[in-house]
Amino acid sequence: MILKGLKEKSIKKNLNSILNNREADFNSNKIESMGIIINAYETQDLEAIKTIATALQIRPNKLKIIAFTTSKKEVTYSWETCFNPKDFTWNGKINNVELQGFLDTEFDVLISYYSKDVLELKYLTAASKAHFKVGIFQLDKRFNDLIIKTELINIEAFKAELTKYLKVLNKLNT
């Protein structure tokens, strides 16, 4: 129990450090690669999530989706990569190679497609080296460069709004 509290405090400390030192990395480069972070308990339809990339003309080999679950024993066959709280050490560092690889990838856009306030999800969004970050409405606006306030179940509305704003920002190849 003490280690859990210490772990949470360490992750929060790391998260605040990242957010306080974050600089906007806005450029006019076109979007060619995409990462998506989801909460597996809020979104179960992998194919619907993949349609976001299809709408933006992202090739399948340039798309990486990672899902969060609270249990390591839980088997989630539909997700490409899953992570859980056990993938963080007591001092808030990541001890999962796939998860660290996801964070180190410099995606052109990162979509944080979750709405629940989960510390590990927020940490991934903040720690990602993505150039442009988009998310569903959240209380803390420091995480994302663009926030689209839609319901999670309404992926079509999210895609339409995302496409509209990316066109305005001249980030699409169309």
HELIX and SHEET records of a PDB file:
HELIX    1   1 ILE A    2  ASN A   20  1                                  19    
HELIX    2   2 LEU A   46  ALA A   55  1                                  10    
HELIX    3   3 PRO A   60  LYS A   62  5                                   3    
HELIX    4   4 PRO A   85  ASP A   87  5                                   3    
HELIX    5   5 VAL A   97  ASP A  104  1                                   8    
HELIX    6   6 LEU A  119  ALA A  127  1                                   9    
HELIX    7   7 ILE A  155  VAL A  168  1                                  14    
SHEET    1   A 6 THR A  81  PHE A  83  0                                        
SHEET    2   A 6 LEU A  63  PHE A  68  1                                        
SHEET    3   A 6 MET A  34  ASN A  39  1                                        
SHEET    4   A 6 VAL A 109  TYR A 113  1                                        
SHEET    5   A 6 LYS A 133  ILE A 136  1                                        
SHEET    6   A 6 LEU A 146  ILE A 148  1                                        
END                                                                             
